[in-house]
Amino acid sequence: MIIKLGKFGATLTSRQLGKEALSAFRPSLSGAGGEEVVEVDFNGVNTFSPSWGDEFLTPLVKKYGKKLILKRSDNASVIATLEFLEEINNYKFNISENRLK
């Protein structure tokens, strides 16, 4: 399963909006189980805040662990937020080596 964060908008900010995005997407996740990989695609995202990312990604990490794969991005906002979330939550994201174009 691929989660395209760009469909939530180009500017992903605020804890409340991250929580709402996860709630809206949660029914689609019900089909992801067993050995299915959940992949997060940042294409189309210009601004990605730590608060939005924490509300959306942290519950996914807790649920899917290493089966959650983040597509590598060259976006400085995405990179900084992911590094910050790794530091404050004391975990490493599983980031694919394939870069987005």
C-alpha angles and dihedrals in degrees: 000000000000123000110203105202091191089075088068089057140275093270113056107183139142131046092248094055091048090052091048092048091053091047090051092048098041095090089058089054093059089084093054108090143119111027098344115129119226111213124194117209118198095190110135094023115122101170123030116178126202092236093055091043093049093052094046106032104033095063089048091052090050092050103038104023112182090000087074108088124185117208111235113254133193091209109120092212092054093045094049093047094049092049090049093049091049090052099046095041095040098230138107121236118228100241120187118233091227111100122217116242 
